[in-house]
Amino acid sequence: MKEVVISGSGVFTPTDVITNEELVASFNQYVDLFNSENDAAIAAGEVTALEYSSCEFIEKASGIKARHVLYKAGILDPYVMQPVFPKRLEGEVPEMVEMALVAAKE
C-alpha cells in the first residue's frame, strides 16, 4: 500500500471585495424593490414586508466586515443578488482550474 502525504497547500483569494457598506446599499435597494412590487400583498397581510439591513447588524451577527468574491457585479445588482458566472466555451479553462493553478503557484 502506498503512503499518501500532503506535502503542501495553496490559497486562492479572489481580487474583488464587497464591503458591508456595498452589500447593505444593494440589499436595501432590493428591499425597496420587493416592498414596492408586493405593496398590495403586504397591505393585505399576505406577504411580510422586508426590512432594511445595516453594516452594524452584519458585523455583529457575523463578524464580517468585507468578503472576497469571484464575480462582484451580480451580487450587488438588486435585480440579481447572486454571482453571475460567465459561460465558458468548450476548451476554455474552468474557474476551478484557474483557482487551483493560482493556489498551486502560491
Secondary structure by P-SEA (a helix, b strand, c coil): cbbbbbcbbbbbbbcccccaaaaaaaaaaaaaaaaaaaaaaaaaccbbbbbbbcaaaaaaaccccbbbbccccccccccccbbbbcccccccccaaaaaaaaaaac
